[in-house]
Each structure stands twice: as structure tokens, then as C-alpha cells.
Amino acid sequence: MNLTPEQERLVRSTWETVARIQDDAARLFYGRLFEIDPSTRALFTSVDMAKQGEKFMRTITTTVAKLEYPDILLPGLEALGRRHAGYGTKEGQYESVGAALLWTLGEVLGEEFTHEAQEAWAETYGTLASIMKEAARGA
């Protein structure tokens, strides 16, 4: 991870706020994702979206907690990327997920989602998505 200590701090502190309302945040996220990229909806046709939201939020919480431990984080992200390839996730959909995530963070955090926080999250997501996409290509 190429995050500065300040970027890690921003990601952690802003996620603490989001995690307090994770059910609402998950609903916002998936609503936005399906709005900006309707092709993603097909990936969830037989999925309980409340449970999916919980799983998504738990994954982000775990990832944020391990940001400073890339050796621990990397194998899990690679496995997640391979699983997503098996689900039929297309590489371009990672961009839609990133856009929906940043939008959701902005909606939930309001003024707390400063330019610096947005950059920290964009860097974080970009790095994580790159790891997952690379693993998916090898799946």
C-alpha cells in the first residue's frame, strides 16, 4: 500500500463514522451502484441484499483494520478477487464500485469527507481493486 500515515488515519477515522450506520451505508452503496452500472445488478439476482450489505461492510471494516499490514491483507484480497471472477464480475465494474463507494462516503460523511479524505479513499480503493483485478486475471 502506498498510503501515507495521514491517509491511513483519514481512512480509519472516516470509516469509524460510516461503520456506525453500516446498514444505511450499504443500502446507499448498492442503490448507487445499480443506478450508475445496471450491469452489476445481475451479479446479485439470487442474493439476500441485507446479508450482502453486511458482508460488504464487514469486508471493508476488516480491510481498513489491516491497512498497515499488507502481508496479512494481500492474500485475502487476492482470494476475494478470484472469487469475484467466479461470480462473473467484469474488470470495468470495479470502477463502478469505486465510484459508488466514494459517492456513498460523501453522502454519509458530509463535510467530514474532505478533499484529503476523498483522495485517501480513492488511493486506498484503487490499490485494493488493482490487487483484486490482478488476482482475477489469474483465476
Residue pairs with C-beta under 8 A, 6 or more apart in sequence:
1 67
1 68
1 70
1 73
1 124
1 127
2 123
2 127
3 11
3 67
3 120
3 123
3 124
3 127
6 116
6 120
7 116
7 119
7 120
7 123
7 124
8 67
8 68
8 120
10 114
10 116
10 117
10 120
10 121
11 64
11 67
11 117
11 120
11 121
11 124
12 64
12 67
14 105
14 109
14 112
14 113
14 117
14 121
15 60
15 61
15 64
17 108
17 109
17 112
18 25
18 104
18 105
18 108
18 109
19 57
19 61
21 108
22 53
22 54
22 57
22 61
23 50
23 53
23 54
23 57
24 108
25 57
25 104
25 108
26 52
26 53
26 54
26 56
26 57
27 53
28 104
28 107
28 108
29 53
29 56
29 100
29 101
29 104
30 44
30 49
30 52
30 53
30 56
30 100
32 99
32 100
32 103
32 104
33 40
33 96
33 97
33 100
34 40
34 41
36 96
36 99
36 100
37 93
37 96
37 100
39 90
39 93
40 93
40 96
40 97
42 88
43 87
43 88
43 89
43 93
44 52
59 80
62 76
63 73
63 76
63 77
63 128
66 72
66 73
66 76
67 73
67 124
74 131
77 128
77 131
77 132
77 135
78 131
78 132
78 134
78 135
79 135
80 132
80 135
81 131
81 132
81 133
81 134
81 135
81 136
81 139
82 135
82 136
82 138
82 139
84 132
84 136
85 135
85 136
85 137
85 139
86 139
89 136
91 133
91 136
94 129
94 132
94 133
97 125
97 129
98 122
98 125
98 126
98 129
101 121
101 125
102 118
102 121
102 122
102 125
105 113
105 117
105 118
105 121
106 113
106 118
109 117
